[in-house]
Structures are given as C-alpha cells and as structure tokens.
Amino acid sequence: MIWIAGAGSLLLLALVVVGLVDLYRHRHTMETWQVVVWALALILVPVGGLIIYLVWRLSRSETMQDARAYQEEHSSGRGPVPPVEL
C-alpha cells in the first residue's frame, strides 16, 4: 500500500512542474509580481498542506493517544513530569 503514497507524491510533483512550466510560458501576460506570487503559491501550498497534514496525522496516531492517556493516568497534578518508574 505504500506505493499509493509514492504514486500520489509523484503525481503531485508532476502537477507542480506542469503548473510552473505553464506559468513560465505565459509569464509575458502578467506583471512580474504576479508571476512570483503564482510561483510561490504553486510551490508552497502543496508543501504546506503536506506538512500540516503530517503534523495533524501524528497528533492523532495511536501511539500519541496512548502516550497522552498514560501521562494523564500517571500524572500527580504537579505539572508535566516524564513517566519514569523505578
């Protein structure tokens, strides 16, 4: 199933490249600042979206949920203390 993520990444990369090539070909119809804004948008939106998704996904993972539950269960109310047992 990991190949699906690779194929999605490859498709996203191909779409970004196609968008940048199209922007380059039609740059004479826009102001310079517009070309720069569009280029940044084409590059940063997919990358930013991916980072936001990964952070969200990690915060919802089973391991993170288990760690939070363990911390709440073993906390003494004095603040955040690492769970160390001797």
PyMOL Python script that loads the backbone (N, CA, C, O; Angstrom):
from pymol import cmd

cmd.read_pdbstr("""\
ATOM      1  N   MET A   1       0.802  -1.199   0.000  1.00  0.00           N
ATOM      2  CA  MET A   1       0.000   0.000   0.000  1.00  0.00           C
ATOM      3  C   MET A   1       0.846   1.264   0.000  1.00  0.00           C
ATOM      4  O   MET A   1       0.340   2.343  -0.309  1.00  0.00           O
ATOM      5  N   ILE A   2       2.132   1.150   0.343  1.00  0.00           N
ATOM      6  CA  ILE A   2       2.981   2.336   0.374  1.00  0.00           C
ATOM      7  C   ILE A   2       3.176   2.912  -1.022  1.00  0.00           C
ATOM      8  O   ILE A   2       3.483   4.095  -1.167  1.00  0.00           O
ATOM      9  N   TRP A   3       3.004   2.103  -2.028  1.00  0.00           N
ATOM     10  CA  TRP A   3       3.172   2.599  -3.399  1.00  0.00           C
ATOM     11  C   TRP A   3       2.124   3.644  -3.746  1.00  0.00           C
ATOM     12  O   TRP A   3       2.344   4.469  -4.633  1.00  0.00           O
ATOM     13  N   ILE A   4       0.982   3.620  -3.055  1.00  0.00           N
ATOM     14  CA  ILE A   4      -0.056   4.632  -3.301  1.00  0.00           C
ATOM     15  C   ILE A   4       0.460   6.011  -2.900  1.00  0.00           C
ATOM     16  O   ILE A   4       0.245   6.989  -3.615  1.00  0.00           O
ATOM     17  N   ALA A   5       1.139   6.089  -1.755  1.00  0.00           N
ATOM     18  CA  ALA A   5       1.701   7.370  -1.316  1.00  0.00           C
ATOM     19  C   ALA A   5       2.768   7.840  -2.292  1.00  0.00           C
ATOM     20  O   ALA A   5       2.841   9.027  -2.613  1.00  0.00           O
ATOM     21  N   GLY A   6       3.587   6.922  -2.761  1.00  0.00           N
ATOM     22  CA  GLY A   6       4.614   7.286  -3.742  1.00  0.00           C
ATOM     23  C   GLY A   6       4.012   7.762  -5.046  1.00  0.00           C
ATOM     24  O   GLY A   6       4.493   8.725  -5.644  1.00  0.00           O
ATOM     25  N   ALA A   7       2.960   7.091  -5.490  1.00  0.00           N
ATOM     26  CA  ALA A   7       2.298   7.489  -6.729  1.00  0.00           C
ATOM     27  C   ALA A   7       1.620   8.841  -6.560  1.00  0.00           C
ATOM     28  O   ALA A   7       1.637   9.663  -7.477  1.00  0.00           O
ATOM     29  N   GLY A   8       1.024   9.078  -5.397  1.00  0.00           N
ATOM     30  CA  GLY A   8       0.400  10.375  -5.137  1.00  0.00           C
ATOM     31  C   GLY A   8       1.428  11.490  -5.101  1.00  0.00           C
ATOM     32  O   GLY A   8       1.187  12.582  -5.615  1.00  0.00           O
ATOM     33  N   SER A   9       2.579  11.216  -4.491  1.00  0.00           N
ATOM     34  CA  SER A   9       3.643  12.212  -4.443  1.00  0.00           C
ATOM     35  C   SER A   9       4.181  12.509  -5.834  1.00  0.00           C
ATOM     36  O   SER A   9       4.444  13.662  -6.177  1.00  0.00           O
ATOM     37  N   LEU A  10       4.340  11.475  -6.617  1.00  0.00           N
ATOM     38  CA  LEU A  10       4.823  11.656  -7.984  1.00  0.00           C
ATOM     39  C   LEU A  10       3.816  12.445  -8.814  1.00  0.00           C
ATOM     40  O   LEU A  10       4.203  13.305  -9.605  1.00  0.00           O
ATOM     41  N   LEU A  11       2.545  12.163  -8.640  1.00  0.00           N
ATOM     42  CA  LEU A  11       1.505  12.898  -9.354  1.00  0.00           C
ATOM     43  C   LEU A  11       1.494  14.366  -8.929  1.00  0.00           C
ATOM     44  O   LEU A  11       1.374  15.254  -9.773  1.00  0.00           O
ATOM     45  N   LEU A  12       1.620  14.623  -7.631  1.00  0.00           N
ATOM     46  CA  LEU A  12       1.667  15.999  -7.144  1.00  0.00           C
ATOM     47  C   LEU A  12       2.878  16.731  -7.702  1.00  0.00           C
ATOM     48  O   LEU A  12       2.764  17.882  -8.124  1.00  0.00           O
ATOM     49  N   LEU A  13       4.022  16.087  -7.709  1.00  0.00           N
ATOM     50  CA  LEU A  13       5.226  16.697  -8.261  1.00  0.00           C
ATOM     51  C   LEU A  13       5.049  17.001  -9.745  1.00  0.00           C
ATOM     52  O   LEU A  13       5.442  18.071 -10.211  1.00  0.00           O
ATOM     53  N   ALA A  14       4.466  16.075 -10.482  1.00  0.00           N
ATOM     54  CA  ALA A  14       4.233  16.290 -11.909  1.00  0.00           C
ATOM     55  C   ALA A  14       3.290  17.467 -12.144  1.00  0.00           C
ATOM     56  O   ALA A  14       3.516  18.266 -13.052  1.00  0.00           O
ATOM     57  N   LEU A  15       2.241  17.581 -11.340  1.00  0.00           N
ATOM     58  CA  LEU A  15       1.300  18.695 -11.489  1.00  0.00           C
ATOM     59  C   LEU A  15       1.953  20.034 -11.163  1.00  0.00           C
ATOM     60  O   LEU A  15       1.680  21.033 -11.829  1.00  0.00           O
ATOM     61  N   VAL A  16       2.805  20.067 -10.156  1.00  0.00           N
ATOM     62  CA  VAL A  16       3.512  21.302  -9.824  1.00  0.00           C
ATOM     63  C   VAL A  16       4.451  21.694 -10.956  1.00  0.00           C
ATOM     64  O   VAL A  16       4.530  22.867 -11.318  1.00  0.00           O
ATOM     65  N   VAL A  17       5.155  20.734 -11.509  1.00  0.00           N
ATOM     66  CA  VAL A  17       6.063  21.019 -12.622  1.00  0.00           C
ATOM     67  C   VAL A  17       5.282  21.513 -13.836  1.00  0.00           C
ATOM     68  O   VAL A  17       5.692  22.479 -14.480  1.00  0.00           O
ATOM     69  N   VAL A  18       4.175  20.873 -14.153  1.00  0.00           N
ATOM     70  CA  VAL A  18       3.343  21.316 -15.281  1.00  0.00           C
ATOM     71  C   VAL A  18       2.846  22.737 -15.035  1.00  0.00           C
ATOM     72  O   VAL A  18       2.838  23.556 -15.954  1.00  0.00           O
ATOM     73  N   GLY A  19       2.435  23.036 -13.815  1.00  0.00           N
ATOM     74  CA  GLY A  19       1.973  24.378 -13.479  1.00  0.00           C
ATOM     75  C   GLY A  19       3.069  25.410 -13.623  1.00  0.00           C
ATOM     76  O   GLY A  19       2.829  26.499 -14.145  1.00  0.00           O
ATOM     77  N   LEU A  20       4.281  25.082 -13.164  1.00  0.00           N
ATOM     78  CA  LEU A  20       5.401  26.016 -13.296  1.00  0.00           C
ATOM     79  C   LEU A  20       5.799  26.225 -14.752  1.00  0.00           C
ATOM     80  O   LEU A  20       6.125  27.345 -15.146  1.00  0.00           O
ATOM     81  N   VAL A  21       5.778  25.175 -15.548  1.00  0.00           N
ATOM     82  CA  VAL A  21       6.095  25.309 -16.977  1.00  0.00           C
ATOM     83  C   VAL A  21       5.050  26.187 -17.661  1.00  0.00           C
ATOM     84  O   VAL A  21       5.393  27.060 -18.458  1.00  0.00           O
ATOM     85  N   ASP A  22       3.794  25.959 -17.353  1.00  0.00           N
ATOM     86  CA  ASP A  22       2.737  26.780 -17.939  1.00  0.00           C
ATOM     87  C   ASP A  22       2.880  28.239 -17.503  1.00  0.00           C
ATOM     88  O   ASP A  22       2.699  29.153 -18.308  1.00  0.00           O
ATOM     89  N   LEU A  23       3.199  28.449 -16.245  1.00  0.00           N
ATOM     90  CA  LEU A  23       3.422  29.807 -15.749  1.00  0.00           C
ATOM     91  C   LEU A  23       4.590  30.455 -16.479  1.00  0.00           C
ATOM     92  O   LEU A  23       4.517  31.633 -16.830  1.00  0.00           O
ATOM     93  N   TYR A  24       5.653  29.717 -16.712  1.00  0.00           N
ATOM     94  CA  TYR A  24       6.816  30.242 -17.432  1.00  0.00           C
ATOM     95  C   TYR A  24       6.453  30.617 -18.864  1.00  0.00           C
ATOM     96  O   TYR A  24       6.891  31.651 -19.369  1.00  0.00           O
ATOM     97  N   ARG A  25       5.664  29.789 -19.509  1.00  0.00           N
ATOM     98  CA  ARG A  25       5.282  30.055 -20.901  1.00  0.00           C
ATOM     99  C   ARG A  25       4.370  31.272 -21.038  1.00  0.00           C
ATOM    100  O   ARG A  25       4.395  31.944 -22.068  1.00  0.00           O
ATOM    101  N   HIS A  26       3.576  31.562 -20.029  1.00  0.00           N
ATOM    102  CA  HIS A  26       2.624  32.667 -20.101  1.00  0.00           C
ATOM    103  C   HIS A  26       3.019  33.844 -19.214  1.00  0.00           C
ATOM    104  O   HIS A  26       2.176  34.674 -18.873  1.00  0.00           O
ATOM    105  N   ARG A  27       4.286  33.918 -18.843  1.00  0.00           N
ATOM    106  CA  ARG A  27       4.739  34.982 -17.949  1.00  0.00           C
ATOM    107  C   ARG A  27       4.649  36.357 -18.584  1.00  0.00           C
ATOM    108  O   ARG A  27       4.546  37.349 -17.864  1.00  0.00           O
ATOM    109  N   HIS A  28       4.684  36.453 -19.914  1.00  0.00           N
ATOM    110  CA  HIS A  28       4.630  37.746 -20.582  1.00  0.00           C
ATOM    111  C   HIS A  28       3.249  38.402 -20.488  1.00  0.00           C
ATOM    112  O   HIS A  28       3.114  39.593 -20.771  1.00  0.00           O
ATOM    113  N   THR A  29       2.231  37.647 -20.098  1.00  0.00           N
ATOM    114  CA  THR A  29       0.888  38.218 -19.978  1.00  0.00           C
ATOM    115  C   THR A  29       0.597  38.747 -18.575  1.00  0.00           C
ATOM    116  O   THR A  29      -0.495  39.252 -18.313  1.00  0.00           O
ATOM    117  N   MET A  30       1.588  38.630 -17.661  1.00  0.00           N
ATOM    118  CA  MET A  30       1.397  39.048 -16.276  1.00  0.00           C
ATOM    119  C   MET A  30       2.513  39.989 -15.857  1.00  0.00           C
ATOM    120  O   MET A  30       3.568  40.067 -16.486  1.00  0.00           O
ATOM    121  N   GLU A  31       2.241  40.698 -14.772  1.00  0.00           N
ATOM    122  CA  GLU A  31       3.278  41.517 -14.140  1.00  0.00           C
ATOM    123  C   GLU A  31       4.273  40.589 -13.443  1.00  0.00           C
ATOM    124  O   GLU A  31       3.956  39.434 -13.160  1.00  0.00           O
ATOM    125  N   THR A  32       5.458  41.090 -13.171  1.00  0.00           N
ATOM    126  CA  THR A  32       6.485  40.279 -12.521  1.00  0.00           C
ATOM    127  C   THR A  32       6.037  39.808 -11.141  1.00  0.00           C
ATOM    128  O   THR A  32       6.247  38.651 -10.779  1.00  0.00           O
ATOM    129  N   TRP A  33       5.423  40.697 -10.375  1.00  0.00           N
ATOM    130  CA  TRP A  33       4.999  40.312  -9.033  1.00  0.00           C
ATOM    131  C   TRP A  33       3.929  39.227  -9.079  1.00  0.00           C
ATOM    132  O   TRP A  33       3.862  38.385  -8.183  1.00  0.00           O
ATOM    133  N   GLN A  34       3.098  39.241 -10.108  1.00  0.00           N
ATOM    134  CA  GLN A  34       2.069  38.208 -10.232  1.00  0.00           C
ATOM    135  C   GLN A  34       2.691  36.847 -10.523  1.00  0.00           C
ATOM    136  O   GLN A  34       2.252  35.827  -9.993  1.00  0.00           O
ATOM    137  N   VAL A  35       3.712  36.842 -11.367  1.00  0.00           N
ATOM    138  CA  VAL A  35       4.407  35.584 -11.675  1.00  0.00           C
ATOM    139  C   VAL A  35       5.053  35.029 -10.408  1.00  0.00           C
ATOM    140  O   VAL A  35       4.981  33.829 -10.139  1.00  0.00           O
ATOM    141  N   VAL A  36       5.685  35.914  -9.632  1.00  0.00           N
ATOM    142  CA  VAL A  36       6.340  35.474  -8.394  1.00  0.00           C
ATOM    143  C   VAL A  36       5.315  34.914  -7.409  1.00  0.00           C
ATOM    144  O   VAL A  36       5.548  33.870  -6.800  1.00  0.00           O
ATOM    145  N   VAL A  37       4.190  35.596  -7.251  1.00  0.00           N
ATOM    146  CA  VAL A  37       3.154  35.129  -6.317  1.00  0.00           C
ATOM    147  C   VAL A  37       2.609  33.780  -6.758  1.00  0.00           C
ATOM    148  O   VAL A  37       2.438  32.883  -5.932  1.00  0.00           O
ATOM    149  N   TRP A  38       2.338  33.626  -8.038  1.00  0.00           N
ATOM    150  CA  TRP A  38       1.819  32.349  -8.527  1.00  0.00           C
ATOM    151  C   TRP A  38       2.838  31.227  -8.367  1.00  0.00           C
ATOM    152  O   TRP A  38       2.482  30.109  -7.994  1.00  0.00           O
ATOM    153  N   ALA A  39       4.106  31.525  -8.648  1.00  0.00           N
ATOM    154  CA  ALA A  39       5.146  30.503  -8.491  1.00  0.00           C
ATOM    155  C   ALA A  39       5.258  30.070  -7.032  1.00  0.00           C
ATOM    156  O   ALA A  39       5.345  28.878  -6.737  1.00  0.00           O
ATOM    157  N   LEU A  40       5.254  31.044  -6.121  1.00  0.00           N
ATOM    158  CA  LEU A  40       5.310  30.702  -4.694  1.00  0.00           C
ATOM    159  C   LEU A  40       4.080  29.903  -4.266  1.00  0.00           C
ATOM    160  O   LEU A  40       4.190  28.949  -3.496  1.00  0.00           O
ATOM    161  N   ALA A  41       2.923  30.292  -4.762  1.00  0.00           N
ATOM    162  CA  ALA A  41       1.701  29.561  -4.418  1.00  0.00           C
ATOM    163  C   ALA A  41       1.766  28.119  -4.924  1.00  0.00           C
ATOM    164  O   ALA A  41       1.386  27.189  -4.212  1.00  0.00           O
ATOM    165  N   LEU A  42       2.245  27.941  -6.145  1.00  0.00           N
ATOM    166  CA  LEU A  42       2.339  26.585  -6.709  1.00  0.00           C
ATOM    167  C   LEU A  42       3.302  25.710  -5.910  1.00  0.00           C
ATOM    168  O   LEU A  42       3.095  24.502  -5.786  1.00  0.00           O
ATOM    169  N   ILE A  43       4.337  26.315  -5.378  1.00  0.00           N
ATOM    170  CA  ILE A  43       5.336  25.533  -4.652  1.00  0.00           C
ATOM    171  C   ILE A  43       4.958  25.364  -3.183  1.00  0.00           C
ATOM    172  O   ILE A  43       5.070  24.263  -2.643  1.00  0.00           O
ATOM    173  N   LEU A  44       4.514  26.435  -2.528  1.00  0.00           N
ATOM    174  CA  LEU A  44       4.309  26.398  -1.083  1.00  0.00           C
ATOM    175  C   LEU A  44       2.998  25.755  -0.644  1.00  0.00           C
ATOM    176  O   LEU A  44       2.954  25.131   0.416  1.00  0.00           O
ATOM    177  N   VAL A  45       1.949  25.886  -1.411  1.00  0.00           N
ATOM    178  CA  VAL A  45       0.662  25.326  -0.987  1.00  0.00           C
ATOM    179  C   VAL A  45       0.723  23.798  -0.868  1.00  0.00           C
ATOM    180  O   VAL A  45       0.284  23.260   0.148  1.00  0.00           O
ATOM    181  N   PRO A  46       1.244  23.087  -1.858  1.00  0.00           N
ATOM    182  CA  PRO A  46       1.327  21.623  -1.670  1.00  0.00           C
ATOM    183  C   PRO A  46       2.252  21.229  -0.526  1.00  0.00           C
ATOM    184  O   PRO A  46       1.936  20.313   0.233  1.00  0.00           O
ATOM    185  N   VAL A  47       3.383  21.903  -0.390  1.00  0.00           N
ATOM    186  CA  VAL A  47       4.324  21.570   0.676  1.00  0.00           C
ATOM    187  C   VAL A  47       3.718  21.911   2.036  1.00  0.00           C
ATOM    188  O   VAL A  47       3.798  21.112   2.969  1.00  0.00           O
ATOM    189  N   GLY A  48       3.116  23.090   2.150  1.00  0.00           N
ATOM    190  CA  GLY A  48       2.481  23.489   3.406  1.00  0.00           C
ATOM    191  C   GLY A  48       1.339  22.567   3.774  1.00  0.00           C
ATOM    192  O   GLY A  48       1.184  22.194   4.937  1.00  0.00           O
ATOM    193  N   GLY A  49       0.541  22.200   2.789  1.00  0.00           N
ATOM    194  CA  GLY A  49      -0.556  21.278   3.043  1.00  0.00           C
ATOM    195  C   GLY A  49      -0.063  19.932   3.524  1.00  0.00           C
ATOM    196  O   GLY A  49      -0.664  19.327   4.413  1.00  0.00           O
ATOM    197  N   LEU A  50       1.025  19.459   2.946  1.00  0.00           N
ATOM    198  CA  LEU A  50       1.597  18.177   3.355  1.00  0.00           C
ATOM    199  C   LEU A  50       2.115  18.246   4.783  1.00  0.00           C
ATOM    200  O   LEU A  50       1.897  17.319   5.563  1.00  0.00           O
ATOM    201  N   ILE A  51       2.790  19.319   5.133  1.00  0.00           N
ATOM    202  CA  ILE A  51       3.318  19.464   6.492  1.00  0.00           C
ATOM    203  C   ILE A  51       2.179  19.536   7.508  1.00  0.00           C
ATOM    204  O   ILE A  51       2.233  18.890   8.554  1.00  0.00           O
ATOM    205  N   ILE A  52       1.157  20.316   7.199  1.00  0.00           N
ATOM    206  CA  ILE A  52       0.003  20.427   8.103  1.00  0.00           C
ATOM    207  C   ILE A  52      -0.657  19.063   8.282  1.00  0.00           C
ATOM    208  O   ILE A  52      -1.010  18.686   9.399  1.00  0.00           O
ATOM    209  N   TYR A  53      -0.826  18.322   7.186  1.00  0.00           N
ATOM    210  CA  TYR A  53      -1.443  17.001   7.278  1.00  0.00           C
ATOM    211  C   TYR A  53      -0.600  16.063   8.140  1.00  0.00           C
ATOM    212  O   TYR A  53      -1.138  15.351   8.987  1.00  0.00           O
ATOM    213  N   LEU A  54       0.705  16.058   7.934  1.00  0.00           N
ATOM    214  CA  LEU A  54       1.562  15.144   8.688  1.00  0.00           C
ATOM    215  C   LEU A  54       1.547  15.474  10.179  1.00  0.00           C
ATOM    216  O   LEU A  54       1.507  14.566  11.009  1.00  0.00           O
ATOM    217  N   VAL A  55       1.579  16.752  10.527  1.00  0.00           N
ATOM    218  CA  VAL A  55       1.516  17.132  11.937  1.00  0.00           C
ATOM    219  C   VAL A  55       0.171  16.720  12.530  1.00  0.00           C
ATOM    220  O   VAL A  55       0.118  16.199  13.644  1.00  0.00           O
ATOM    221  N   TRP A  56      -0.903  16.947  11.802  1.00  0.00           N
ATOM    222  CA  TRP A  56      -2.231  16.553  12.265  1.00  0.00           C
ATOM    223  C   TRP A  56      -2.308  15.041  12.435  1.00  0.00           C
ATOM    224  O   TRP A  56      -2.843  14.543  13.425  1.00  0.00           O
ATOM    225  N   ARG A  57      -1.771  14.321  11.462  1.00  0.00           N
ATOM    226  CA  ARG A  57      -1.827  12.854  11.491  1.00  0.00           C
ATOM    227  C   ARG A  57      -1.026  12.302  12.655  1.00  0.00           C
ATOM    228  O   ARG A  57      -1.466  11.367  13.325  1.00  0.00           O
ATOM    229  N   LEU A  58       0.150  12.872  12.902  1.00  0.00           N
ATOM    230  CA  LEU A  58       0.963  12.407  14.023  1.00  0.00           C
ATOM    231  C   LEU A  58       0.273  12.666  15.355  1.00  0.00           C
ATOM    232  O   LEU A  58       0.370  11.851  16.272  1.00  0.00           O
ATOM    233  N   SER A  59      -0.415  13.781  15.467  1.00  0.00           N
ATOM    234  CA  SER A  59      -1.095  14.073  16.728  1.00  0.00           C
ATOM    235  C   SER A  59      -2.282  13.145  16.965  1.00  0.00           C
ATOM    236  O   SER A  59      -2.736  13.005  18.100  1.00  0.00           O
ATOM    237  N   ARG A  60      -2.782  12.520  15.929  1.00  0.00           N
ATOM    238  CA  ARG A  60      -3.925  11.622  16.053  1.00  0.00           C
ATOM    239  C   ARG A  60      -3.535  10.140  16.026  1.00  0.00           C
ATOM    240  O   ARG A  60      -4.404   9.270  16.073  1.00  0.00           O
ATOM    241  N   SER A  61      -2.243   9.854  15.952  1.00  0.00           N
ATOM    242  CA  SER A  61      -1.817   8.462  15.854  1.00  0.00           C
ATOM    243  C   SER A  61      -2.110   7.716  17.159  1.00  0.00           C
ATOM    244  O   SER A  61      -2.252   8.326  18.218  1.00  0.00           O
ATOM    245  N   GLU A  62      -2.197   6.412  17.064  1.00  0.00           N
ATOM    246  CA  GLU A  62      -2.499   5.592  18.235  1.00  0.00           C
ATOM    247  C   GLU A  62      -1.409   5.710  19.287  1.00  0.00           C
ATOM    248  O   GLU A  62      -1.709   5.732  20.481  1.00  0.00           O
ATOM    249  N   THR A  63      -0.168   5.784  18.875  1.00  0.00           N
ATOM    250  CA  THR A  63       0.932   5.891  19.818  1.00  0.00           C
ATOM    251  C   THR A  63       0.832   7.189  20.603  1.00  0.00           C
ATOM    252  O   THR A  63       1.039   7.206  21.817  1.00  0.00           O
ATOM    253  N   MET A  64       0.512   8.284  19.901  1.00  0.00           N
ATOM    254  CA  MET A  64       0.376   9.570  20.584  1.00  0.00           C
ATOM    255  C   MET A  64      -0.807   9.535  21.547  1.00  0.00           C
ATOM    256  O   MET A  64      -0.717  10.061  22.657  1.00  0.00           O
ATOM    257  N   GLN A  65      -1.900   8.928  21.138  1.00  0.00           N
ATOM    258  CA  GLN A  65      -3.070   8.832  22.016  1.00  0.00           C
ATOM    259  C   GLN A  65      -2.744   7.997  23.249  1.00  0.00           C
ATOM    260  O   GLN A  65      -3.143   8.340  24.361  1.00  0.00           O
ATOM    261  N   ASP A  66      -2.015   6.892  23.047  1.00  0.00           N
ATOM    262  CA  ASP A  66      -1.617   6.057  24.179  1.00  0.00           C
ATOM    263  C   ASP A  66      -0.706   6.826  25.134  1.00  0.00           C
ATOM    264  O   ASP A  66      -0.860   6.723  26.351  1.00  0.00           O
ATOM    265  N   ALA A  67       0.229   7.586  24.600  1.00  0.00           N
ATOM    266  CA  ALA A  67       1.140   8.362  25.439  1.00  0.00           C
ATOM    267  C   ALA A  67       0.386   9.415  26.237  1.00  0.00           C
ATOM    268  O   ALA A  67       0.677   9.633  27.413  1.00  0.00           O
ATOM    269  N   ARG A  68      -0.578  10.065  25.605  1.00  0.00           N
ATOM    270  CA  ARG A  68      -1.374  11.068  26.317  1.00  0.00           C
ATOM    271  C   ARG A  68      -2.199  10.413  27.428  1.00  0.00           C
ATOM    272  O   ARG A  68      -2.275  10.939  28.538  1.00  0.00           O
ATOM    273  N   ALA A  69      -2.803   9.292  27.135  1.00  0.00           N
ATOM    274  CA  ALA A  69      -3.605   8.598  28.138  1.00  0.00           C
ATOM    275  C   ALA A  69      -2.731   8.141  29.303  1.00  0.00           C
ATOM    276  O   ALA A  69      -3.132   8.259  30.461  1.00  0.00           O
ATOM    277  N   TYR A  70      -1.553   7.624  29.008  1.00  0.00           N
ATOM    278  CA  TYR A  70      -0.631   7.180  30.059  1.00  0.00           C
ATOM    279  C   TYR A  70      -0.208   8.363  30.917  1.00  0.00           C
ATOM    280  O   TYR A  70      -0.163   8.263  32.143  1.00  0.00           O
ATOM    281  N   GLN A  71       0.099   9.472  30.277  1.00  0.00           N
ATOM    282  CA  GLN A  71       0.524  10.660  31.026  1.00  0.00           C
ATOM    283  C   GLN A  71      -0.588  11.154  31.945  1.00  0.00           C
ATOM    284  O   GLN A  71      -0.335  11.490  33.102  1.00  0.00           O
ATOM    285  N   GLU A  72      -1.815  11.200  31.437  1.00  0.00           N
ATOM    286  CA  GLU A  72      -2.939  11.642  32.263  1.00  0.00           C
ATOM    287  C   GLU A  72      -3.188  10.678  33.421  1.00  0.00           C
ATOM    288  O   GLU A  72      -3.521  11.097  34.529  1.00  0.00           O
ATOM    289  N   GLU A  73      -3.024   9.402  33.154  1.00  0.00           N
ATOM    290  CA  GLU A  73      -3.278   8.383  34.160  1.00  0.00           C
ATOM    291  C   GLU A  73      -2.238   8.420  35.280  1.00  0.00           C
ATOM    292  O   GLU A  73      -2.569   8.169  36.439  1.00  0.00           O
ATOM    293  N   HIS A  74      -1.009   8.725  34.950  1.00  0.00           N
ATOM    294  CA  HIS A  74       0.072   8.666  35.931  1.00  0.00           C
ATOM    295  C   HIS A  74       0.553  10.046  36.383  1.00  0.00           C
ATOM    296  O   HIS A  74       1.574  10.146  37.063  1.00  0.00           O
ATOM    297  N   SER A  75      -0.145  11.080  36.028  1.00  0.00           N
ATOM    298  CA  SER A  75       0.305  12.408  36.449  1.00  0.00           C
ATOM    299  C   SER A  75      -0.151  12.663  37.876  1.00  0.00           C
ATOM    300  O   SER A  75      -1.218  12.215  38.294  1.00  0.00           O
ATOM    301  N   SER A  76       0.675  13.387  38.610  1.00  0.00           N
ATOM    302  CA  SER A  76       0.360  13.669  40.014  1.00  0.00           C
ATOM    303  C   SER A  76      -0.269  15.039  40.191  1.00  0.00           C
ATOM    304  O   SER A  76      -0.556  15.441  41.318  1.00  0.00           O
ATOM    305  N   GLY A  77      -0.486  15.750  39.123  1.00  0.00           N
ATOM    306  CA  GLY A  77      -1.094  17.067  39.214  1.00  0.00           C
ATOM    307  C   GLY A  77      -0.092  18.168  39.480  1.00  0.00           C
ATOM    308  O   GLY A  77      -0.482  19.325  39.636  1.00  0.00           O
ATOM    309  N   ARG A  78       1.190  17.842  39.537  1.00  0.00           N
ATOM    310  CA  ARG A  78       2.209  18.844  39.793  1.00  0.00           C
ATOM    311  C   ARG A  78       2.730  19.480  38.510  1.00  0.00           C
ATOM    312  O   ARG A  78       3.646  20.301  38.564  1.00  0.00           O
ATOM    313  N   GLY A  79       2.196  19.138  37.411  1.00  0.00           N
ATOM    314  CA  GLY A  79       2.695  19.647  36.135  1.00  0.00           C
ATOM    315  C   GLY A  79       3.227  18.516  35.290  1.00  0.00           C
ATOM    316  O   GLY A  79       3.151  17.354  35.690  1.00  0.00           O
ATOM    317  N   PRO A  80       3.750  18.826  34.154  1.00  0.00           N
ATOM    318  CA  PRO A  80       4.247  17.772  33.270  1.00  0.00           C
ATOM    319  C   PRO A  80       5.514  17.129  33.830  1.00  0.00           C
ATOM    320  O   PRO A  80       6.543  17.785  33.989  1.00  0.00           O
ATOM    321  N   VAL A  81       5.417  15.851  34.120  1.00  0.00           N
ATOM    322  CA  VAL A  81       6.544  15.083  34.627  1.00  0.00           C
ATOM    323  C   VAL A  81       6.711  13.868  33.735  1.00  0.00           C
ATOM    324  O   VAL A  81       5.727  13.192  33.435  1.00  0.00           O
ATOM    325  N   PRO A  82       7.919  13.575  33.305  1.00  0.00           N
ATOM    326  CA  PRO A  82       8.085  12.388  32.455  1.00  0.00           C
ATOM    327  C   PRO A  82       7.768  11.111  33.229  1.00  0.00           C
ATOM    328  O   PRO A  82       8.110  10.995  34.405  1.00  0.00           O
ATOM    329  N   PRO A  83       7.126  10.173  32.581  1.00  0.00           N
ATOM    330  CA  PRO A  83       6.760   8.930  33.266  1.00  0.00           C
ATOM    331  C   PRO A  83       7.965   8.018  33.485  1.00  0.00           C
ATOM    332  O   PRO A  83       8.319   7.223  32.615  1.00  0.00           O
ATOM    333  N   VAL A  84       8.588   8.140  34.652  1.00  0.00           N
ATOM    334  CA  VAL A  84       9.743   7.323  34.986  1.00  0.00           C
ATOM    335  C   VAL A  84       9.389   6.469  36.194  1.00  0.00           C
ATOM    336  O   VAL A  84       8.977   6.984  37.233  1.00  0.00           O
ATOM    337  N   GLU A  85       9.555   5.164  36.048  1.00  0.00           N
ATOM    338  CA  GLU A  85       9.265   4.250  37.141  1.00  0.00           C
ATOM    339  C   GLU A  85      10.538   3.561  37.560  1.00  0.00           C
ATOM    340  O   GLU A  85      11.309   3.112  36.711  1.00  0.00           O
ATOM    341  N   LEU A  86      10.773   3.470  38.853  1.00  0.00           N
ATOM    342  CA  LEU A  86      11.976   2.798  39.367  1.00  0.00           C
ATOM    343  C   LEU A  86      11.615   1.525  40.042  1.00  0.00           C
ATOM    344  O   LEU A  86      12.493   0.819  40.539  1.00  0.00           O
TER     345      LEU A  86
END
""", "prot")
cmd.dss("prot")
cmd.show_as("cartoon", "prot")
cmd.util.cbc("prot")
cmd.orient("prot")
